Amino acid sequence: MNKSIKELQKIIHDIAIDKNWYSSKNPITFGEIIASMHSELSSALEEYQKYKFVDEIYYENSKPKGVSVELADCVIRILNFFEANNIDLEEIIDIKMKYNITRSRKKGYAKI
């Protein structure tokens, strides 16, 4: 699937509406949105702690599992948030990257 971030935002949000995971009539709160993102990140950490690999996908009852799947779930939740709030994530990333280029270089060893 070769889609732009903007296209993915729309597709993901449409799926969320179709599956009744999101409703503009009864939207989840900002705190619930952040908690759901955090939950996916915690699931990724749990997967890593159990299996110690980040690049493998395994299946339980046809459901894909693994660190990368949980991180993808977090990205999906983030993209849904941006689309639900009519915010262009591509534009925000561009703004942030332009700022990051101007920042000074970190001293010492970067862990990431």
mmCIF file of the C-alpha atoms, coordinates in Angstrom:
data_MODEL
# 
_entry.id   MODEL 
# 
loop_
_atom_site.group_PDB 
_atom_site.id 
_atom_site.type_symbol 
_atom_site.label_atom_id 
_atom_site.label_alt_id 
_atom_site.label_comp_id 
_atom_site.label_asym_id 
_atom_site.label_entity_id 
_atom_site.label_seq_id 
_atom_site.pdbx_PDB_ins_code 
_atom_site.Cartn_x 
_atom_site.Cartn_y 
_atom_site.Cartn_z 
_atom_site.occupancy 
_atom_site.B_iso_or_equiv 
_atom_site.pdbx_formal_charge 
_atom_site.auth_seq_id 
_atom_site.auth_comp_id 
_atom_site.auth_asym_id 
_atom_site.auth_atom_id 
_atom_site.pdbx_PDB_model_num 
ATOM 1   C CA . MET A 1 1   ? 0.000   0.000   0.000  1.00 0.00 ? 1   MET A CA 1 
ATOM 2   C CA . ASN A 1 2   ? 1.825   3.078   -1.243 1.00 0.00 ? 2   ASN A CA 1 
ATOM 3   C CA . LYS A 1 3   ? -0.168  5.931   0.270  1.00 0.00 ? 3   LYS A CA 1 
ATOM 4   C CA . SER A 1 4   ? 0.689   9.386   1.538  1.00 0.00 ? 4   SER A CA 1 
ATOM 5   C CA . ILE A 1 5   ? 0.264   10.113  5.232  1.00 0.00 ? 5   ILE A CA 1 
ATOM 6   C CA . LYS A 1 6   ? -2.748  12.265  4.378  1.00 0.00 ? 6   LYS A CA 1 
ATOM 7   C CA . GLU A 1 7   ? -4.346  9.393   2.442  1.00 0.00 ? 7   GLU A CA 1 
ATOM 8   C CA . LEU A 1 8   ? -3.632  6.954   5.275  1.00 0.00 ? 8   LEU A CA 1 
ATOM 9   C CA . GLN A 1 9   ? -5.219  9.347   7.791  1.00 0.00 ? 9   GLN A CA 1 
ATOM 10  C CA . LYS A 1 10  ? -8.449  9.305   5.783  1.00 0.00 ? 10  LYS A CA 1 
ATOM 11  C CA . ILE A 1 11  ? -8.485  5.537   5.202  1.00 0.00 ? 11  ILE A CA 1 
ATOM 12  C CA . ILE A 1 12  ? -7.766  4.789   8.867  1.00 0.00 ? 12  ILE A CA 1 
ATOM 13  C CA . HIS A 1 13  ? -10.419 7.194   10.087 1.00 0.00 ? 13  HIS A CA 1 
ATOM 14  C CA . ASP A 1 14  ? -12.989 5.787   7.645  1.00 0.00 ? 14  ASP A CA 1 
ATOM 15  C CA . ILE A 1 15  ? -12.279 2.274   8.959  1.00 0.00 ? 15  ILE A CA 1 
ATOM 16  C CA . ALA A 1 16  ? -12.598 3.504   12.557 1.00 0.00 ? 16  ALA A CA 1 
ATOM 17  C CA . ILE A 1 17  ? -16.005 4.994   11.759 1.00 0.00 ? 17  ILE A CA 1 
ATOM 18  C CA . ASP A 1 18  ? -17.124 1.879   9.858  1.00 0.00 ? 18  ASP A CA 1 
ATOM 19  C CA . LYS A 1 19  ? -16.083 -0.450  12.702 1.00 0.00 ? 19  LYS A CA 1 
ATOM 20  C CA . ASN A 1 20  ? -17.725 1.840   15.272 1.00 0.00 ? 20  ASN A CA 1 
ATOM 21  C CA . TRP A 1 21  ? -14.379 2.538   16.951 1.00 0.00 ? 21  TRP A CA 1 
ATOM 22  C CA . TYR A 1 22  ? -14.989 6.252   16.482 1.00 0.00 ? 22  TYR A CA 1 
ATOM 23  C CA . SER A 1 23  ? -18.151 8.330   16.421 1.00 0.00 ? 23  SER A CA 1 
ATOM 24  C CA . SER A 1 24  ? -18.320 12.095  16.007 1.00 0.00 ? 24  SER A CA 1 
ATOM 25  C CA . LYS A 1 25  ? -21.586 11.967  17.982 1.00 0.00 ? 25  LYS A CA 1 
ATOM 26  C CA . ASN A 1 26  ? -19.838 10.408  20.966 1.00 0.00 ? 26  ASN A CA 1 
ATOM 27  C CA . PRO A 1 27  ? -16.096 10.993  20.511 1.00 0.00 ? 27  PRO A CA 1 
ATOM 28  C CA . ILE A 1 28  ? -13.637 9.681   23.049 1.00 0.00 ? 28  ILE A CA 1 
ATOM 29  C CA . THR A 1 29  ? -11.904 12.245  25.224 1.00 0.00 ? 29  THR A CA 1 
ATOM 30  C CA . PHE A 1 30  ? -8.387  13.504  24.608 1.00 0.00 ? 30  PHE A CA 1 
ATOM 31  C CA . GLY A 1 31  ? -7.233  11.609  27.703 1.00 0.00 ? 31  GLY A CA 1 
ATOM 32  C CA . GLU A 1 32  ? -8.748  8.380   26.367 1.00 0.00 ? 32  GLU A CA 1 
ATOM 33  C CA . ILE A 1 33  ? -7.033  8.929   23.016 1.00 0.00 ? 33  ILE A CA 1 
ATOM 34  C CA . ILE A 1 34  ? -3.640  9.427   24.677 1.00 0.00 ? 34  ILE A CA 1 
ATOM 35  C CA . ALA A 1 35  ? -4.252  6.414   26.938 1.00 0.00 ? 35  ALA A CA 1 
ATOM 36  C CA . SER A 1 36  ? -5.033  4.236   23.903 1.00 0.00 ? 36  SER A CA 1 
ATOM 37  C CA . MET A 1 37  ? -1.785  5.337   22.239 1.00 0.00 ? 37  MET A CA 1 
ATOM 38  C CA . HIS A 1 38  ? 0.115   4.632   25.445 1.00 0.00 ? 38  HIS A CA 1 
ATOM 39  C CA . SER A 1 39  ? -1.564  1.226   25.688 1.00 0.00 ? 39  SER A CA 1 
ATOM 40  C CA . GLU A 1 40  ? -0.209  0.269   22.262 1.00 0.00 ? 40  GLU A CA 1 
ATOM 41  C CA . LEU A 1 41  ? 3.293   1.409   23.257 1.00 0.00 ? 41  LEU A CA 1 
ATOM 42  C CA . SER A 1 42  ? 3.041   -0.621  26.478 1.00 0.00 ? 42  SER A CA 1 
ATOM 43  C CA . SER A 1 43  ? 1.949   -3.649  24.448 1.00 0.00 ? 43  SER A CA 1 
ATOM 44  C CA . ALA A 1 44  ? 5.018   -3.208  22.230 1.00 0.00 ? 44  ALA A CA 1 
ATOM 45  C CA . LEU A 1 45  ? 7.254   -3.153  25.309 1.00 0.00 ? 45  LEU A CA 1 
ATOM 46  C CA . GLU A 1 46  ? 5.550   -6.288  26.676 1.00 0.00 ? 46  GLU A CA 1 
ATOM 47  C CA . GLU A 1 47  ? 6.107   -8.071  23.357 1.00 0.00 ? 47  GLU A CA 1 
ATOM 48  C CA . TYR A 1 48  ? 9.772   -7.124  23.453 1.00 0.00 ? 48  TYR A CA 1 
ATOM 49  C CA . GLN A 1 49  ? 10.171  -8.233  27.061 1.00 0.00 ? 49  GLN A CA 1 
ATOM 50  C CA . LYS A 1 50  ? 8.626   -11.614 26.204 1.00 0.00 ? 50  LYS A CA 1 
ATOM 51  C CA . TYR A 1 51  ? 10.365  -12.391 22.938 1.00 0.00 ? 51  TYR A CA 1 
ATOM 52  C CA . LYS A 1 52  ? 13.359  -10.012 22.622 1.00 0.00 ? 52  LYS A CA 1 
ATOM 53  C CA . PHE A 1 53  ? 12.858  -9.367  18.916 1.00 0.00 ? 53  PHE A CA 1 
ATOM 54  C CA . VAL A 1 54  ? 11.480  -6.314  17.135 1.00 0.00 ? 54  VAL A CA 1 
ATOM 55  C CA . ASP A 1 55  ? 11.288  -7.412  13.511 1.00 0.00 ? 55  ASP A CA 1 
ATOM 56  C CA . GLU A 1 56  ? 9.251   -10.611 13.628 1.00 0.00 ? 56  GLU A CA 1 
ATOM 57  C CA . ILE A 1 57  ? 5.497   -11.010 13.328 1.00 0.00 ? 57  ILE A CA 1 
ATOM 58  C CA . TYR A 1 58  ? 3.687   -14.050 14.672 1.00 0.00 ? 58  TYR A CA 1 
ATOM 59  C CA . TYR A 1 59  ? 0.003   -14.936 14.692 1.00 0.00 ? 59  TYR A CA 1 
ATOM 60  C CA . GLU A 1 60  ? -2.451  -15.930 17.393 1.00 0.00 ? 60  GLU A CA 1 
ATOM 61  C CA . ASN A 1 61  ? -5.785  -17.072 15.909 1.00 0.00 ? 61  ASN A CA 1 
ATOM 62  C CA . SER A 1 62  ? -4.947  -15.190 12.683 1.00 0.00 ? 62  SER A CA 1 
ATOM 63  C CA . LYS A 1 63  ? -4.269  -11.948 14.600 1.00 0.00 ? 63  LYS A CA 1 
ATOM 64  C CA . PRO A 1 64  ? -0.816  -10.509 13.843 1.00 0.00 ? 64  PRO A CA 1 
ATOM 65  C CA . LYS A 1 65  ? 1.294   -9.918  16.942 1.00 0.00 ? 65  LYS A CA 1 
ATOM 66  C CA . GLY A 1 66  ? 4.744   -8.556  17.750 1.00 0.00 ? 66  GLY A CA 1 
ATOM 67  C CA . VAL A 1 67  ? 6.577   -5.341  18.574 1.00 0.00 ? 67  VAL A CA 1 
ATOM 68  C CA . SER A 1 68  ? 6.222   -3.893  15.087 1.00 0.00 ? 68  SER A CA 1 
ATOM 69  C CA . VAL A 1 69  ? 2.487   -4.684  15.005 1.00 0.00 ? 69  VAL A CA 1 
ATOM 70  C CA . GLU A 1 70  ? 1.899   -2.921  18.325 1.00 0.00 ? 70  GLU A CA 1 
ATOM 71  C CA . LEU A 1 71  ? 3.903   0.109   17.173 1.00 0.00 ? 71  LEU A CA 1 
ATOM 72  C CA . ALA A 1 72  ? 1.874   0.142   13.943 1.00 0.00 ? 72  ALA A CA 1 
ATOM 73  C CA . ASP A 1 73  ? -1.295  0.139   16.084 1.00 0.00 ? 73  ASP A CA 1 
ATOM 74  C CA . CYS A 1 74  ? 0.005   3.228   17.876 1.00 0.00 ? 74  CYS A CA 1 
ATOM 75  C CA . VAL A 1 75  ? 0.669   4.965   14.557 1.00 0.00 ? 75  VAL A CA 1 
ATOM 76  C CA . ILE A 1 76  ? -2.831  4.004   13.395 1.00 0.00 ? 76  ILE A CA 1 
ATOM 77  C CA . ARG A 1 77  ? -4.339  5.561   16.530 1.00 0.00 ? 77  ARG A CA 1 
ATOM 78  C CA . ILE A 1 78  ? -2.270  8.707   15.995 1.00 0.00 ? 78  ILE A CA 1 
ATOM 79  C CA . LEU A 1 79  ? -3.336  8.991   12.347 1.00 0.00 ? 79  LEU A CA 1 
ATOM 80  C CA . ASN A 1 80  ? -6.976  8.491   13.341 1.00 0.00 ? 80  ASN A CA 1 
ATOM 81  C CA . PHE A 1 81  ? -6.623  11.299  15.897 1.00 0.00 ? 81  PHE A CA 1 
ATOM 82  C CA . PHE A 1 82  ? -5.210  13.683  13.298 1.00 0.00 ? 82  PHE A CA 1 
ATOM 83  C CA . GLU A 1 83  ? -7.940  12.911  10.776 1.00 0.00 ? 83  GLU A CA 1 
ATOM 84  C CA . ALA A 1 84  ? -10.740 13.099  13.376 1.00 0.00 ? 84  ALA A CA 1 
ATOM 85  C CA . ASN A 1 85  ? -9.483  16.564  14.305 1.00 0.00 ? 85  ASN A CA 1 
ATOM 86  C CA . ASN A 1 86  ? -8.924  17.678  10.706 1.00 0.00 ? 86  ASN A CA 1 
ATOM 87  C CA . ILE A 1 87  ? -5.182  18.195  11.229 1.00 0.00 ? 87  ILE A CA 1 
ATOM 88  C CA . ASP A 1 88  ? -2.750  17.547  8.373  1.00 0.00 ? 88  ASP A CA 1 
ATOM 89  C CA . LEU A 1 89  ? -0.017  15.403  9.935  1.00 0.00 ? 89  LEU A CA 1 
ATOM 90  C CA . GLU A 1 90  ? 2.210   15.740  6.842  1.00 0.00 ? 90  GLU A CA 1 
ATOM 91  C CA . GLU A 1 91  ? 2.202   19.509  7.338  1.00 0.00 ? 91  GLU A CA 1 
ATOM 92  C CA . ILE A 1 92  ? 2.958   19.211  11.061 1.00 0.00 ? 92  ILE A CA 1 
ATOM 93  C CA . ILE A 1 93  ? 5.818   16.783  10.391 1.00 0.00 ? 93  ILE A CA 1 
ATOM 94  C CA . ASP A 1 94  ? 7.223   19.184  7.798  1.00 0.00 ? 94  ASP A CA 1 
ATOM 95  C CA . ILE A 1 95  ? 7.048   22.093  10.266 1.00 0.00 ? 95  ILE A CA 1 
ATOM 96  C CA . LYS A 1 96  ? 8.746   20.034  12.988 1.00 0.00 ? 96  LYS A CA 1 
ATOM 97  C CA . MET A 1 97  ? 11.474  18.701  10.686 1.00 0.00 ? 97  MET A CA 1 
ATOM 98  C CA . LYS A 1 98  ? 12.289  22.218  9.472  1.00 0.00 ? 98  LYS A CA 1 
ATOM 99  C CA . TYR A 1 99  ? 12.678  23.258  13.110 1.00 0.00 ? 99  TYR A CA 1 
ATOM 100 C CA . ASN A 1 100 ? 14.755  20.170  14.002 1.00 0.00 ? 100 ASN A CA 1 
ATOM 101 C CA . ILE A 1 101 ? 17.243  20.995  11.246 1.00 0.00 ? 101 ILE A CA 1 
ATOM 102 C CA . THR A 1 102 ? 17.978  24.292  13.023 1.00 0.00 ? 102 THR A CA 1 
ATOM 103 C CA . ARG A 1 103 ? 18.653  22.663  16.394 1.00 0.00 ? 103 ARG A CA 1 
ATOM 104 C CA . SER A 1 104 ? 22.165  22.245  17.708 1.00 0.00 ? 104 SER A CA 1 
ATOM 105 C CA . ARG A 1 105 ? 23.881  18.902  17.614 1.00 0.00 ? 105 ARG A CA 1 
ATOM 106 C CA . LYS A 1 106 ? 23.625  16.792  20.770 1.00 0.00 ? 106 LYS A CA 1 
ATOM 107 C CA . LYS A 1 107 ? 26.868  16.372  22.673 1.00 0.00 ? 107 LYS A CA 1 
ATOM 108 C CA . GLY A 1 108 ? 27.950  12.866  23.542 1.00 0.00 ? 108 GLY A CA 1 
ATOM 109 C CA . TYR A 1 109 ? 26.549  9.592   22.393 1.00 0.00 ? 109 TYR A CA 1 
ATOM 110 C CA . ALA A 1 110 ? 22.946  9.495   21.211 1.00 0.00 ? 110 ALA A CA 1 
ATOM 111 C CA . LYS A 1 111 ? 21.134  6.324   22.256 1.00 0.00 ? 111 LYS A CA 1 
ATOM 112 C CA . ILE A 1 112 ? 18.638  6.516   19.419 1.00 0.00 ? 112 ILE A CA 1 
# 
